[in-house]
Amino acid sequence: MSDRKYITLKPSGDKIPLVGFGTARISPAETAQVIYDAIKVGNRLIDGALCYGNEAEVGKGVKRAIAEGIVKREELFIVGKLWNNFHGKEHVKPIFQKTLDNYGLDYIDLYLVHFPLAIEYVEPSQPFGFLNSNGELKLAKAPLQETWRELESLVDSGVIRNIGISNFNVQSILDLLTYARIRPSVLEIEHHPYLQQSRLIHWVRSQGIQVIAYASFGNAVFEQVPQGTQHLENLMKNPIIVSIAEKHHRNSGQILLAWAVQHEVIVIPKTVNIDRMKSNLAIDHIQLDEDDLEKISQLDANARFNDFFENTYGFNLPLFN
Ligand SMILES: NC(=O)c1ccc[n+]([C@@H]2O[C@H](COP(=O)([O-])OP(=O)(O)OC[C@H]3O[C@@H](n4cnc5c(N)ncnc54)[C@H](OP(=O)(O)O)[C@@H]3O)[C@@H](O)[C@H]2O)c1
């Protein structure tokens, strides 16, 4: 188990672990066991989302770990995300309640607006995603200011401890900060050596907002990568990452996670494999030196893999521009 390190979030003062666990693309059938194992090996931060389709099973894994005395609820940091179809002010509270019920909890630690993108409402019992049943992206007239008011009211009532944002660029954040009574605690973004975004991270941090990285292993995890990024070799096998891993007697995954953590960026790697769970947690004592950091900084390619192109999500939207 790792010597867990924490960051203190603003404005709540809550502590969040620097290393956590992601839950995307874990099949519902295996999720409860995976989450139970993840907690058992030492994970305390669990990053979930309604759109991953496995919230209820995440909740089962959490419940079992608590019931067996492995962890107390207050030692866990549970994250949920508001999906794009439910930004309308009348939909925020009901859909949040569904997440809370799925998890079987009476509060969650952090609730993120998953994307700065409001799309047409669908009944939560129906399939939802970016595209509707006709394969179209239908935007909704749901201003984020109204969505945020609802989230603030959920914080006031004690069912959400922290609110935050994901996949927002600086323009969206600047606007949000003009009206936020409760400022966002966290920005969750794609982040790895091929997409370092140091200016964004520096500015976001200056605003008292903590960054969480997703896809820390870069293109190693994407089946389809956007046009313009195909030339980049698998980040896990990149000779620079491999040589730094050899130098520190660690694996590439650990170096990629340690690199983010050394920049005070929280990581949430997902794995269904217990050995990888342990390996991903055991990074606290890795100290990359100046030479390592300089070499990794040279890998920046401004290459975003989780982007909306016809060959990735089936539609074209330059959301991050
Ligand atoms: N906010 C957002 O929009 C957003 C978007 C994407 C993801 N996320 C969150 O971020 C989390 C992490 O992102 P991600 O799941 O896309 O990618 P990731 O955690 O960077 O990578 C996951 C993949 O890497 C493999 N893996 C894990 N540890 C490994 C290791 N030590 N060595 C080699 N391979 C390893 C896993 O395979 P095995 O399972 O087979 O080990 C899995 O296929 C997600 O689970 C989700 O919670 C958020």
The ligand as a Gaussian input file, in Angstrom:
#p B3LYP/6-31G(d) Opt

LIG

0 1
 N      -13.611000      13.602000     -17.426000
 C      -13.543000      12.952000     -18.573000
 O      -14.033000      13.413000     -19.606000
 C      -12.829000      11.630000     -18.622000
 C      -12.486000      11.063000     -19.859000
 C      -11.805000       9.850000     -19.854000
 C      -11.491000       9.239000     -18.662000
 N      -11.871000       9.804000     -17.465000
 C      -11.564000       9.152000     -16.177000
 O      -10.180000       8.931000     -16.132000
 C       -9.929000       7.558000     -15.862000
 C       -8.611000       7.160000     -16.495000
 O       -8.639000       7.343000     -17.880000
 P       -8.730000       6.109000     -18.875000
 O       -9.448000       4.982000     -18.205000
 O       -9.283000       6.641000     -20.134000
 O       -7.264000       5.775000     -19.180000
 P       -6.047000       5.304000     -18.316000
 O       -6.378000       5.113000     -16.895000
 O       -4.980000       6.264000     -18.669000
 O       -5.717000       3.919000     -18.972000
 C       -6.499000       2.826000     -18.780000
 C       -5.959000       1.674000     -19.635000
 O       -4.589000       1.431000     -19.354000
 C       -4.410000       0.080000     -18.931000
 N       -3.507000       0.152000     -17.778000
 C       -3.780000       0.601000     -16.528000
 N       -2.703000       0.548000     -15.749000
 C       -1.701000       0.075000     -16.524000
 C       -0.335000      -0.188000     -16.288000
 N        0.218000       0.028000     -15.114000
 N        0.402000      -0.680000     -17.328000
 C       -0.147000      -0.904000     -18.538000
 N       -1.454000      -0.668000     -18.809000
 C       -2.213000      -0.185000     -17.814000
 C       -5.770000      -0.443000     -18.585000
 O       -5.910000      -1.769000     -19.007000
 P       -6.313000      -2.940000     -17.977000
 O       -7.625000      -2.559000     -17.337000
 O       -6.420000      -4.128000     -18.860000
 O       -5.160000      -3.005000     -16.999000
 C       -6.711000       0.446000     -19.399000
 O       -6.960000      -0.123000     -20.650000
 C      -11.157000       6.863000     -16.444000
 O      -11.302000       5.550000     -15.970000
 C      -12.239000       7.801000     -15.991000
 O      -12.563000       7.579000     -14.628000
 C      -12.506000      11.000000     -17.435000

